């Protein structure tokens, strides 16, 4: 486990991405910062994503799944926020991957600079404190 403390809630909205979802989840689960919960929000997808989500949740206790009717990206993110327990919130699109040290480096940067928002150099993800 990383020496940095402070749980992250990683929220992943899921809709019609069965070809990409496993790669996305594998990249999140490979993080060097391990004190996180992974919230997968099935936004009414009609492909095989719910089965993939269930399989991953059975393998890792940090994963929680929500299944809801399709409401769009913002609705899915809000559903994840409703159950998030982390000190920090992060969003990952389900067709993206993240680098293994990303959250560890973002938490260090946020703490070092007493930041409420940290944005990855690629600009593809951010980490923010939950108020």
DAZI-V388799 format. One record per pair of residues at least 4 apart in sequence whose C-alpha atoms are under 8 Angstrom apart, sorted by the first residue. I is the first residue (numbers start at 0). GAP is how many residues later the second one is. If there is no record, write none. Layout:
i->I gap->GAP
i->I gap->GAP
This chain:
i->0 gap->31
i->0 gap->32
i->0 gap->33
i->0 gap->34
i->1 gap->30
i->1 gap->31
i->1 gap->32
i->1 gap->33
i->1 gap->102
i->3 gap->29
i->3 gap->100
i->3 gap->103
i->3 gap->104
i->4 gap->30
i->5 gap->29
i->5 gap->80
i->5 gap->81
i->5 gap->82
i->6 gap->28
i->6 gap->29
i->6 gap->30
i->6 gap->78
i->6 gap->79
i->6 gap->80
i->6 gap->81
i->7 gap->27
i->7 gap->28
i->7 gap->29
i->7 gap->77
i->7 gap->78
i->7 gap->79
i->7 gap->80
i->7 gap->81
i->7 gap->82
i->8 gap->27
i->8 gap->28
i->8 gap->29
i->8 gap->30
i->8 gap->75
i->8 gap->76
i->8 gap->77
i->8 gap->78
i->8 gap->79
i->8 gap->80
i->8 gap->81
i->9 gap->26
i->9 gap->27
i->9 gap->28
i->9 gap->29
i->9 gap->79
i->9 gap->80
i->9 gap->81
i->9 gap->82
i->10 gap->27
i->10 gap->28
i->10 gap->29
i->10 gap->30
i->10 gap->66
i->10 gap->69
i->10 gap->70
i->10 gap->78
i->10 gap->79
i->10 gap->80
i->10 gap->81
i->11 gap->26
i->11 gap->27
i->11 gap->28
i->11 gap->29
i->11 gap->65
i->11 gap->68
i->11 gap->79
i->11 gap->80
i->11 gap->81
i->11 gap->82
i->12 gap->27
i->12 gap->28
i->12 gap->29
i->12 gap->30
i->12 gap->60
i->12 gap->63
i->12 gap->64
i->12 gap->79
i->12 gap->80
i->12 gap->81
i->13 gap->7
i->13 gap->26
i->13 gap->27
i->13 gap->28
i->13 gap->29
i->13 gap->31
i->13 gap->35
i->13 gap->79
i->13 gap->80
i->14 gap->27
i->14 gap->28
i->14 gap->29
i->14 gap->30
i->14 gap->31
i->14 gap->34
i->14 gap->79
i->15 gap->29
i->15 gap->30
i->15 gap->31
i->15 gap->33
i->16 gap->4
i->16 gap->30
i->16 gap->32
i->16 gap->77
i->16 gap->78
i->17 gap->4
i->17 gap->29
i->17 gap->30
i->17 gap->31
i->17 gap->34
i->19 gap->4
i->19 gap->74
i->19 gap->75
i->19 gap->76
i->20 gap->4
i->20 gap->28
i->20 gap->31
i->20 gap->73
i->20 gap->74
i->21 gap->4
i->21 gap->30
i->22 gap->4
i->22 gap->74
i->23 gap->4
i->23 gap->70
i->23 gap->71
i->23 gap->72
i->23 gap->73
i->23 gap->74
i->24 gap->4
i->24 gap->69
i->24 gap->72
i->25 gap->4
i->26 gap->4
i->26 gap->70
i->26 gap->71
i->26 gap->72
i->26 gap->73
i->27 gap->69
i->27 gap->70
i->27 gap->72
i->28 gap->5
i->29 gap->70
i->30 gap->68
i->30 gap->69
i->30 gap->70
i->30 gap->71
i->30 gap->72
i->30 gap->73
i->31 gap->68
i->31 gap->69
i->31 gap->71
i->31 gap->72
i->32 gap->68
i->32 gap->70
i->32 gap->71
i->35 gap->26
i->35 gap->50
i->36 gap->25
i->36 gap->26
i->36 gap->27
i->36 gap->48
i->36 gap->49
i->37 gap->24
i->37 gap->25
i->37 gap->26
i->38 gap->24
i->38 gap->25
i->38 gap->26
i->38 gap->27
i->38 gap->41
i->38 gap->45
i->39 gap->13
i->39 gap->23
i->39 gap->24
i->39 gap->25
i->39 gap->26
i->39 gap->40
i->40 gap->24
i->40 gap->25
i->40 gap->26
i->40 gap->27
i->40 gap->35
i->40 gap->36
i->40 gap->38
i->40 gap->39
i->41 gap->7
i->41 gap->8
i->41 gap->23
i->41 gap->24
i->41 gap->25
i->41 gap->26
i->41 gap->34
i->42 gap->24
i->42 gap->25
i->42 gap->26
i->42 gap->27
i->42 gap->28
i->42 gap->29
i->42 gap->30
i->42 gap->33
i->43 gap->23
i->43 gap->24
i->43 gap->25
i->43 gap->26
i->43 gap->27
i->44 gap->4
i->44 gap->5
i->44 gap->25
i->47 gap->4
i->48 gap->4
i->49 gap->4
i->49 gap->17
i->50 gap->4
i->51 gap->4
i->52 gap->4
i->52 gap->12
i->53 gap->4
i->53 gap->11
i->54 gap->4
i->55 gap->4
i->55 gap->7
i->56 gap->4
i->56 gap->5
i->56 gap->6
i->56 gap->7
i->56 gap->8
i->65 gap->13
i->65 gap->14
i->70 gap->4
i->70 gap->5
i->71 gap->4
i->72 gap->4
i->73 gap->4
i->74 gap->4
i->75 gap->4
i->76 gap->4
i->76 gap->14
i->77 gap->4
i->78 gap->4
i->79 gap->4
i->83 gap->5
i->85 gap->44
i->86 gap->42
i->86 gap->43
i->87 gap->39
i->87 gap->40
i->87 gap->41
i->87 gap->42
i->88 gap->38
i->88 gap->39
i->88 gap->40
i->88 gap->41
i->89 gap->35
i->89 gap->36
i->89 gap->37
i->89 gap->38
i->90 gap->34
i->90 gap->35
i->90 gap->36
i->91 gap->4
i->91 gap->5
i->91 gap->33
i->97 gap->4
i->100 gap->4
i->101 gap->4
i->101 gap->18
i->102 gap->4
i->102 gap->24
i->103 gap->4
i->104 gap->4
i->105 gap->4
i->105 gap->12
i->105 gap->13
i->105 gap->14
i->105 gap->21
i->106 gap->4
i->106 gap->20
i->107 gap->4
i->108 gap->4
i->108 gap->6
i->108 gap->9
i->109 gap->4
i->109 gap->5
i->109 gap->6
i->109 gap->7
i->109 gap->8
i->110 gap->4
i->115 gap->12
i->115 gap->13
i->116 gap->9
i->116 gap->10
i->116 gap->11
i->116 gap->12
i->117 gap->8
i->117 gap->9
i->117 gap->10
i->118 gap->4
i->118 gap->5
i->118 gap->6
i->118 gap->7
i->118 gap->8
i->119 gap->4
i->119 gap->5
i->119 gap->6
